[in-house]
């Protein structure tokens, strides 16, 4: 009798542990091919920014997290818009996709594609991004990436933004009004 009770307990514990393990495996679904490519592109963008200005490394080290947008398309004539997908990195690891949208009204003309990295200095601003409450205010501006640019750049309201033009020509360089939507990667 005692042996059968111990055996039933052992079997029940084994099934419970197996169920927990299977549940975790089911949660850790792999990233989509599109997200995997986006992460690759984000790493290439990080490498390009570091090559252009090695001083940017201090922002990677001081930040609690950062979003890398490998390519943002922007265009307008009086009324403009921008859109891009990026990757949120926390502790140097990719944890989710960030979609950026921007609508702007004012003096602007043309179209361009650019890469952007948004650094978050403190956990509060990073958590706002994760909760879907992050946007760059109208007075936000980006530092155009070139050799030595990081030495002059500073965090403003817990955020620092660097951009690098990839192509096109546009008269207007504000990043204010950018709105972000965060979606965690599966299993994160």
N, C-alpha and C positions, 0 to 999 in steps of 0.2 A: 504494500500500500504506500509506504513511504517512498519507495523507488519510483512508483508510477506518478506520484505527485511531483517529484523532482523532475521526472522526464517531461511531464506536461508543461511545467514551468519553463524548462529549458527550450522546448519546442516553441512555446508562445513567445519567449524572448527572442529566439532566432527569427521567427516570422516577423516580429515587430521591427527588429534591426534591418532585416531584408527590405521591408516595406519602406522604411526611412531611407535606406540607401537607394532604392529604385526611384523614390520620389526626388531625391537630389539629382540623380542621373537625368530624369525627365526634365528638371528645371534647367539643367546646364546644356540647353540646346545650342548648337553651334550658330555662329553669326552667319548671316546671309552672305552670298558672294559679293553683293553690292557693298555691304558694310565692311567686309574684309578688304576690298579694294580701296574703300574710303580711308581705312586705317593705314594701308600702305602709302596712299597718296599723302596723308597727314605726316607720316614719318619722313617722306621725301621733302615735304615743305619745311619741316623742322630742320632737316639737314641743310637745305638751301639758305634758310634764315641764318643759321649758325655760320655757314661759310661766308655769307655776305657781311655779317657783323658778329664776330666772336663775343663781343660784349653783351649780347643778348642772353648769354648763358646765365648771367646773374638773375635775370627775370625768371628763367626756368627754375633756378634754385630757390628763389625767395617766394615763389607763388605756391599757393595751396592747390591750384589747379589751373588749367588753361585749355582754351578751345582753339583748335587749328582748323581753319577753313582753307583747303587747298585751292579752291577756285570759287570766287563770287562774281557773278555777272551783274553789271550795273549799267543802266542806260536811262536817258531822259532828255526831254526838251521842255523846260519849264516844270513839268511834273515828271518825276523819275521813280525808279524802283530798283531794288537789288534783291538777289536771292542766292543762297548758297547753303551747302551742307558741310558740316564739319564734325570733328571728333572731340569729345571732352576727355581730357586726361586728368587723372587724380593720382597723386603719388607716382607720376610717370607712366601710369597704365591707362590704356583706353577703356573707358567705362560706358560710353554711350554716344549716340548721334545727336547733334545739335543742328537744327534748321534755323537759318537766319532770314528774315524778311525785313525790307525797309521800303518805305514810301517817303518821298521828299518833294517839297514844293519850293520853288525859288529859282535863283540864277543857276542854271545847269544846262549843259548841252553836250551830247556825245554818248559814247558807250565805252566800256572797258571791262576787262577781267583782271581781278587782283586776288592775291592770297592775303589772309589775315590771321593773326594770332591775338587772342584776347586773354590776357593774364589776370588772374584773380588773386589779390594780395591776402585777403582774409577769408575765413570760412563763411562768414555771413553772406558775402556777395556771391560766393560759389553756391551756397545753399539756395539763394534766391533763384539762380539759374536752374538748378535742379527742380525747384518747385514751380517753374514756369513764370516767375515774377521778375525776370531780368530783362532789362532793355538798356541801351545806351542813351543817355539824355542828350538833349539838343546841344549842350555845350561840350559834349565829348568830341575829342579829335584824335586822330591817329598819327603816329610817328611814321613817316615814310622811311622804309628800311634802306639804309646805306651804311657803309663802313663808318663806325663811330656814333651812329644814331642812338644806340642804347645808353651811351654814357650821358646823354642829355635828357633822356626820357625819365619820367616820374609816374608813379601811380597817382590817379586822381579818383577820389571816392572809391578806393579799393580796386580800381581797374586800370590797366595799361594796355594800349592797343598798338600793334605794329602792322603795317600793310606793305605789300610789295606788288607793284603793277606788273601784270603778266602780258598785257597787250591792250591796244586801243588808246583812245585819248578822250578825256572827259574833263570839262571845266567844272570842278566841284570835288572837294575831298573830305567832306564831313562824314562821320560815321554815326552821328546822333540819329536817334529814331530807329536804330536797329532793334528788332524784337527777336527773342530767342525761344525755341521750343526744344526741350531735352527729352530724349527717349533712351532709357538704359538698354544696353546690349543684353541679349538673353543670358541668363545665368549670372548676371552681375548684381 
